[in-house]
């Protein structure tokens, strides 16, 4: 039954993917809302993504990843990926503390955008992010202008004209938001310290909403597979001469990461030596283990993951206008950033719901090795008390680990050459390596005695050996295995700071004091948000922006003193 | 751990904290002072801080204490921020708002405030990017970093760092730091160090950068590691003829009735023999049974057997190790000629209560152990009792043993107390009580009582001491009430009080000096013969008490000369002073203990040794093994101490990947003044016993070969011994010369001897054991003719011990089921099913002759276990 279910799910997923490709001619436009527009190098940039299908007239249901690029005039300096569900995504990235002072451009796009023949990466939704590096004097070349006090005051006065559309907000002890539109809206909410450093850009959500009305359908090519289930990871085989590529065609390649539960993806190598892993999104920065199954242990053939970032050439962002009056605010921001990074402020986050791969959702038999006598070799452990698996010679004549399969038709039959061994969630195809692994490093052995499909590869039973630190200690893989740093999609997080209780252990100098990337507003309801102001006094701004169900922008900014 | 002592002085309030962790200290400061103070906990900071200052200076003093350990203290907005190893910037760089900035220079200033983003090696197959990713501008780049140990975090020095094509090479310094210049682009960097696992890293070098590496100790196959250490010590020590038994091997050897028994396992070692089944005494290299010093937690055991020798005194649940010295006897031991058997019990579980319960065919036993005071004081208590009376009842009615019974109890107690890291106290107590009777009329009892107190002390890293005081008592008692008028009680008692001091001093890494002194006060009541019951007409007789002091001093030195040669030389001087008025003679003399080892390779060595021994207490027995009624006698004016020497040599070879140990030892041994009794001697209650004895000398020689495999599915040993032991009357002028003054076989002379102990582990739970024993029959004196004299038939006996009983052969098998590996179970059951004497061979124990109906002489052969004896034992551990 379980295996049937799995097959159905896999087939269904494949069908939906194809249908999504063939029928949905989504024209996606993405807007990124950030917690603020002025940062110091080292700050986290909190993002909320709105991805609209301009062809269909609603939030896009196609792409589940949005790619973010931060550009200096020299090109991309940082990147991020946000996972999206039904056109909405959230996440954050941290500005490197080595970024020179200046204005940067933040662009966002989906892989579907790459199918548009004349897609403009630098568009109305491009955000200008001002970054001050408080540690060094380094500036973007010709990117900073020190302006006089006079000019700055003039700027300040002109920035007072506030834009407001579709929202009414008020602040007392809490924040109350009312939607003035007829249809529901989804917004991001930010509250931050208003210290007088001006953003380089006016709010652009209204301009973005305007751009959603297409004049004509853009020309599409469909050469890029959209990230429907999750990110599609493209890779190509290297370490092999062109003419030898046929020798690996059809072999299965795998990606997985240590500590992952079910995040194992496989793909066959095609004629041109290319691979395409359809993932259901890998969250966070991971060390991705890239393996090719059934390959000579001495072979240096491996595959490289290709960057999904387009890195288009962009025009330079406007010059950053700096004024000595910024001294105090910058010191405050710099201090707050350092405090936040030193004093473990990740306890202030709350992770929002996200989609997980449910490959191994079925029950497994778990052995906690600490509950048993310890034996010096893995073979002994298996022989002595793990009765669901055994060590035998497999079809190739090599020692392998076999799993007693408990499917209905073949009750209590051991797998033969077809069980998948995982170490901390990473496939180990050479079972000999697992048999000679030091069992004192292992905390759990989890046995899944059912049939599984990983991609299109079938396994009769999976055994996951879990080490204490989940980091493959002292595992030596074959030459063809490569481990690469991989930037996964950002965890969707809100910076609600609900857990600040007293200030004994945490010095509360927060600059962004509240951020929620996804708040749903209804026309007749007032939304109440609780927040905490920091320990210092000052002026704070509230910015709520987003889109209604029918594609109208909503925006409101107010300030209050505390 | 932490204490806060605000001391009020007259003027300024003095404050002091002692031994506080950094976070505790900050918490305290926060409580005592107004400004807010924040600290980031650094788990790697294990230091504790002590601050003492007046209140006004206290904050500053505390900060400077923290700063001395790499903390930075930054004041901002009236609060203090305390961080470790990184700074905290509260200003902007000078000239920040200058109209023109020298913005082309890449400043590294941020690194002071932000952790350097070092690559940190976690996986080998990972591609590490060195320098900022981007276009490569240089030909070469410098990679530097620290190499540390994965487990301890200690820096590793002398690690070779080289790139794959051998173009660059560097090695790490004492702080684990390395620096190597590599060509930019893709490359492979290798790290290798002695006994560490090699690391091979794929690099993508863009620019100069850092790469920290953790290296891990090489894990040799864990199976191999145990053997290596075990057989390595064989090749490192100069001493020879030492047999160590681990508890696991004791438990695996099948024994009669399935009662695992340390002494029975000792009998399976080469060079150790017993005169027959169910004989508890043992003979080492042609020595007699009383020539073995049996030490149980420093207490001397005179009779190590229960139930006619079927079981030994040692409860195997409590034993930690058994060591038998049959050739090189360390200088700290003395007083016996042949060997020293040291049995030690465990100290008890220091963490939790545990115990076991065992049910066997003959005995039931239990033990508990655990902490009394956590991690400091532990105890271990064990007790055994028997219910074997049923067995004697199975004996046939006409055997003459109806109404008999046998039982014993023994109790062990050990208490260990750790005074501090360098001193510990250990107290041991042992009590055993045996009782048996072959009929309703005669009963035998004997008791062992031992108590000892030991103080272990380490004065310094190189100097330690063991001080022991002990009390031992052995007594027996025979009651015969067959005829009320002649009912008697016969008893005897040995007491000894002893003290021993051993100092060990490491003069250098290669030289260890052991020295000390010991003294024993013997107090023997050799015999008391008294009436039993009111009707008895027996007149009480008491033999004179025997008392004496044996004192000794000794020094020995173990010296490793180079890698190949080790010398162990010691001298012990012992002296014997009688402490009774009528005995005048004192005896004394030096004893030499010399052994040396020459290693040809790590796995092949040659040893030789020579030692001399003296013995002042003797067992006079008309049986060949230890029996409860044996008479022990101190040396006196007429009985000289036994002296002896042994020269031995051996070859030791470990091969097949350190799996198999082969040893070949040969010895030649002479003993003088060994006591034998004259024909027709009265041994019990004889005040002039010395007159019925004669002195003999003993010569023994032999060769022992043993192949041993300690680890693996199949383990065990095979040994073959060829040995001879012969006696000759010393006084050649005596009237009656035994065997005309020529050499004759000692009663325990068994030239050929093959022993096999094998254990096959199917898994760690199920194993199969076999024990095979073959030896030549022991010598006996047989009647070879008869003659009529004054109307009766008399026998003519052969020369002493010139015949042999048939050879001895026995095979025992056992199947052992160890408890489940699941540790969370409340109790663990182990089961042993086995069979003793599988072939059912009627091995003769002795041969005797009876005269039937006046003239017919018929020979009889006595076998102890003349049939298969199957058994099942259950052991419950909790």
Interface residues (C-beta under 8 A of the other chain):
Chain A: X41 X42 X97 X98 X100 X133 X134 X135 X136 X137 X138 X139 X140 X141 X144 X146 X258 X287 X289 X322 X323 X324 X326 X327 X330 X331 X334 X335 X338 X339 X341 X342 X343 X344 X371 X372 X373 X375 X376 X377 X380 X383 X384 X385 X438 X471 X472 X473 X474 X475 X476 X477 X481 X482 X483 X484 X485 X503 X504 X505 X506 X507 X509 X536
Chain B: X30 X36 X38 X40 X76 X77 X79 X81 X83 X86 X88 X89 X90 X91 X92 X93 X95 X96 X97 X98 X99 X101 X102 X103 X104 X105 X106 X107 X109 X110 X112 X113 X114 X122 X123 X124 X125 X126 X127 X129 X197 X202 X216 X219 X221 X222 X223 X763 X764 X765 X820 X821 X822 X823 X824
